[in-house]
Amino acid sequence: MALDILALFPEALKNEEFLVYYQPKVSLRNYRLAGAEALVRWRHGENFIFPDQFIPLLERDGGICELDYYMLDHVCENIRHWIDQGRRVVKVSVNLSRRHLTNKDLVDQLIQIIDKHNVPHEYIEIELTETTTDVGFADLRRVIDGLHAQMISTSVDDFGMGYSSMNLIRELPWDVLKIDKSFLPKSQNDRRQYVMLKHIISLAQDIGLDTIVEGVETIEHVKMLKENNCFLAQGYFFDKPLPIEEFEKRIE
């Protein structure tokens, strides 16, 4: 199966079998759309190949870098279309593999894609996952600083899942901390989990980071976030990842 997927990938990319799905980010102050995360879906013929089947393979193979550029290009194309139509536009976060970070020309290549579509930089956020530990902080800082110089915000995804979490936010000038869903307790009765969530949110905000929690699935989750002054959420309680046609209805 792995070899089949890797063999299919180049032609699938050429034929644009990869689709951008958008998962809304919601403000808990007014329950309005506050942003979105772009997520990839692979439609091959009549079937979908699930991300957990191809993303780990492309990470190891290096093909993930081509896919990331493809996703950013399509997101920017969509944003440009919404602007030209006079629609409301929200910031979209695009995931970037750590495989890119040793590329000294990365920031220039990202800017080239964004500027090709004449998209204002404030509509793009670059998400970098925290789980990979084999890239040095120097490479991360170079990329984050380069993006900031271009007025593009950055977020650390899956915070709390890696082994260098505290150093990551102590040393690097992120804009947004995205707290992993594993830190969400099912209820306040899970005291240990609740206290950890509370203090992670407080720590992030005290050092000037915006906070968002992913994996929000229940009204209890919403209440816990609001009690702890976290007013951005993403998860199935509000919306699953949506094809562009459905997401555009949310923009309206």
Number of C-alpha atoms within 10 A of each C-alpha: 8 12 9 8 15 15 11 12 19 14 10 16 14 10 10 14 16 22 18 22 22 25 24 27 26 21 17 18 11 9 13 13 18 19 23 21 21 21 19 21 17 19 15 14 8 5 8 12 14 12 13 8 12 17 16 13 17 18 14 10 12 14 16 21 17 13 20 18 17 19 22 23 17 20 24 22 17 17 23 18 15 16 13 9 9 9 13 11 19 18 17 25 25 22 22 19 17 20 17 20 21 15 11 12 11 16 19 14 13 17 16 13 18 22 13 12 17 13 20 15 17 13 18 23 23 22 23 23 19 21 17 14 12 8 13 10 15 13 16 19 16 17 22 23 19 16 21 16 11 14 15 19 23 23 26 23 22 22 26 19 17 14 13 15 15 11 10 17 19 12 11 16 19 21 19 22 24 27 24 18 18 16 21 24 19 15 14 15 9 11 11 10 16 17 13 14 22 18 12 17 22 17 13 18 16 10 11 14 19 18 21 22 28 20 18 19 18 14 11 14 20 18 14 19 22 14 11 13 15 22 19 23 28 26 19 14 14 17 17 14 21 17 15 15 10 12 17 15 8 13 16 9
